[in-house]
Amino acid sequence: MSVTNTSGRRKTAVARIYLKAGSGNITVNGKDYKEYFPTLPLQYIVTQSTEVAGAAGNYDVKVNVSGGGVKGQAEAVRLAIAKALVELDPEVKPALRAKGLMTRDDRMVERKKPGRKKARRRFQFSKR
């Protein structure tokens, strides 16, 4: 089997993955995913796509991820893995879609406006 590569994005995080048949190893930026994502909720997010598709332990995944924070990166990896699994086996798409794993979450941080402290926060008003 050849290598399948896809990408996933969330906020400003971008994940590129290379998926091939193997024993279930997930490597993120040269480290094991449990070392790169130390908390259990983040590890669950990363492996969620393979568990829902019933392919846990069947594929090795090599991930390059950059930008954003750890949660955005984990969700970008989850989307990329889901897209790769659908590319290999279209039968798993309904199960992944039912769990909301095939949808690109397009919510981004609102930009800072001029004359404001943040996007909507105004400077403190002093009446006197």
N, C-alpha and C positions, 0 to 999 in steps of 0.2 A: 504494500500500500504506500502511496506517495504521501507527502506532507501537505496538509491543508492549512492555509494561513488566512486569517480574517482579522478584523480590527473591531474594537468596541470603544465607545466614548461615553463619558459621564462628566458633567460640568467641564472642567478644563483638563481632565485626565484622559489620556489616549493609551489604549492597550493594543499591542500587536501580538498575536499568538500564532504558534506553529504547532499543529496537532498531528500526531501520528500514532499508530498502533503501538501499545506498550503495556506497562504494568501499573500505570496510574500515577507516575511521578509528575509533580507540577513544580516547575522552576520559574521563579520570578526574578528578573534582573540578576541572574547567576546564583541566587540563593533558593533554598527550599521555601515553599510558600508559607510554611508554619513559622519560619524564621523571619520572613519579610512581613507577614501579617501576624503579629504575635497574639492577638486576642481571638477567642473562640468565635464571636459573631462574625468577624471579618473572614476567618477561615471557612465558616459555613457559607458565607456569601460566595466565596471563590468556587467552592465545590458544589454549590446548589444545582447548577445546570446539569452536571454529569449525573447527580443523584436522581433528579426528576426524569432525565432521559433514560435512566437505567443503564448507564454506561460507566458507572464508577469503577475505576481500576482497569478499564480497557484501553485507555489512551494516555500517552505521555504528552504533556503540554509544556512548551517553552514560551515564556512571556517576556516581552519588553514593554514596560509601562513607564510613562513619564507624565509630569504635570499633576496639578491638583493635590488633594490630601489623600490619606490612606483609605478612607471610606469610598471616595470617588474612584480611586484606582481599583479597589476591590470590585466595585460595581461595573467598571469598564471591563475588567477581566471576565466577569460573569457573563456579560453580553457577548463578548467575543467568543467565548467557549460555546455559548448557546448557538450562535450563528454558524460556527464550524460544525457542530453536531448535526444541525439541520442540513448543511451542505453535504455531509456524508450520508445521512439517513433522513429523508423528508418525512418519514412516518412519525418522528418524535415531535414535529412542530406543534400539533394541537396540544400536547401535554405541556410543552414549554410555554406556549401562548396562554394557556389557562392559568399558569402561575405568574404571568406577567413578565417572563424572562426574555421575550423577543422584542419588547418595545424599548426604543431608545428614549431615555428620560431627557427631554430637551430643556429642562429648567436650568437657567444659568443665573449667576449673581447679577443683580441689577447694577448698572454703572453709576458711579458717583456723579452728581450734578454740580455745576458751578454755583457758588454761593451757598452751598449746604455742607454740613459736616460729613455726611455719608450720602447714600442714595436718596433717602427721604428725611433723615434727621436734620432739623434746622439748628442753628446756633441758638443758645439760650437767650430768651427775650427778657430784657429788663425794663420794667415800666417806668422806674424812677432812677 
